[in-house]
Amino acid sequence: MGSRSGSSQAARSPHLFVRRSAKVALVLACLTIGLSASVAVAAPVAPVISGPTSVQFSYHPSGFRSAVVWDPVPTAVEYRIYNADTLVLIGTNYEPSCMIYGMQGFLYHHYVVAVDAAGNTSPPSNVVDIQTSAPLPPAAPSGLDVLPTTVFDLQTSTAPLGEIPIKIPYLPTEVTGDPTTLRLMHYTDGTWEDVTTSVDTTNSFVYGKASPSSVFAVMEPDGTEPTATVTSTVTPSAGVHGAISPSTPQVVSYGSDSTTFTVTADVGYHIADVLIDGVSVGAVTGYVFANVTVDHTISASFSADEVTLATTTFLYGPSSVRVHRALELTGFVSPSGAPGTVSITSFRLVGNVWTAVGWMQAMVVDGAYGCSFTPSKRGTWRYAATYSGSVVGSTTYLPSTSATKTVTVK
């Protein structure tokens, strides 16, 4: 017979289903009359009964139910199963096992408390983490095909060392060949491992034993020789003026970390950006792909360093010229590649005071420029050229002014 206790839980609380004899069921019916719908319990100050140990589980992925088992406590007459997050009682049992139903695809945490005939309660058992969401499995090894409804991830940090029994149901309609050839495969350390112990084709179950962690799936042979190792590839690329090391595609075992990819720029350049699978992570100098389960790419681009250059402007021309005649002035800006413009200003000495009387702008081409003035009066004139400065790409040319050129106008 079956009975259920510990109902009316929080919205996501699962339900416990317990199997026992008719006699035990009668006792349970009496005991559960006084049970609260939700009971939060703390460990007694001085327990006189030892707690359950080696609590572990496996679960049915498509039905969202979990089988939980533990080592029996000799003096226990009852076991109580609690939600470790809310401390709410989700059910009781008289055997060292139970089946929890109604799990909604979340990560659950449960523990068990033993109760003796005098009503003494034990300390809580270890907490088991029950993950009910079916994961996307690693790629199946060649030679085997995954039955989609049989994939699940059994994760617990507190299960005992060694192996636990695993039982996974399958849908006969998913099997294309002989069901007796179905294999229970366990994925660990980048390798699929066959952990099958038997196949129940009458009730559609595959049994096995494995360590209580990682991904499990039922697979069937596809007629070719299987290989176990599953890998992914990380492909690097670098633009001009820099490099990524290693520079060739790297093969990484499933779930492993990649080697460190180091990004370096050429002299005079810097890292502009690094893209991981097309998404920027900034100008990083190194990157490691953690827990690799799919192919990845890493690419780097580079830009020239910012350079600021001082300039010197020179101005040349004759020392004298006749009035109303053209005065040809030439000059250049150093460094010779400086582009931009210069402004040449003319000054005339009037009453011992230099007065600006005009100006002209000239283009600087390959660092050189030229201009022409026509003095309108006799006397002493001066000319000065000011380079305006320029920015070309990552190079900044600073402004500068030439020495004064004095010209006598006759």
Summary of the structure (lengths in Angstrom):
residues: 410
radius of gyration: 41.9
end to end distance: 128.9
largest distance: 135.2
contacts: 1287
relative contact order: 0.09
helix: 5%
strand: 51%
